[in-house]
């Protein structure tokens, strides 16, 4: 899944969809695209104070889709979306969350009832 496709899928098609599953490619391509766009906006905001507002708007606009894709990614590993809150534990929490997000998803259906997003759909 190309980076632009993953970004458009998460932001425009599944903006606030917390149900279902997201494969590793969908999550990590979105993460990379979001990081790069945010980095460019931060550099531009450092050059011009007028772009600080753009940086804030971008961050707020992508807060919900970022949380939604992370929850769907946790669902793919057969974990509740509430595990995202482990990132609030100092030092260890974010490491545990990264491990959960990087772990391969369950093959086939899991308790969230959706097929494996990494496999092509049945014809």
Residue pairs with C-beta under 8 A, 6 or more apart in sequence:
1 9
1 23
1 25
1 26
1 29
2 29
3 29
3 32
3 33
4 33
5 29
6 25
6 26
6 29
6 30
6 33
7 29
7 30
7 33
7 34
9 26
9 30
10 22
10 26
10 30
10 65
10 68
10 69
11 30
11 62
11 65
14 65
14 68
14 69
14 72
15 64
15 65
15 68
16 64
16 65
16 68
17 68
17 72
18 67
18 68
18 71
18 72
18 81
19 72
19 75
19 112
20 72
20 75
20 112
20 114
20 117
21 72
21 73
21 75
21 76
21 105
21 110
21 112
21 114
21 116
21 117
22 69
22 72
22 73
22 75
22 76
22 117
23 73
23 76
23 105
23 116
23 117
23 118
24 73
24 76
24 102
24 104
24 105
24 118
25 118
26 69
26 73
26 117
27 69
27 70
27 72
27 73
27 101
28 101
28 102
30 65
30 66
30 69
34 62
34 66
37 58
38 55
38 58
38 59
41 51
41 54
41 55
41 58
42 55
44 51
44 54
45 51
45 52
45 54
45 55
67 84
70 81
70 84
70 101
71 81
71 84
72 81
73 101
74 80
74 81
74 83
74 84
74 100
74 101
75 81
75 110
75 112
75 114
76 105
76 106
76 110
76 116
76 117
77 100
77 101
77 103
77 104
77 105
77 106
78 105
78 106
78 110
78 111
78 112
79 100
83 97
83 100
84 97
86 93
86 96
86 97
86 100
87 93
87 94
87 97
89 96
105 116
105 117
105 118
106 116
107 116
107 119
108 115
108 116
109 115
109 116
115 121
115 122
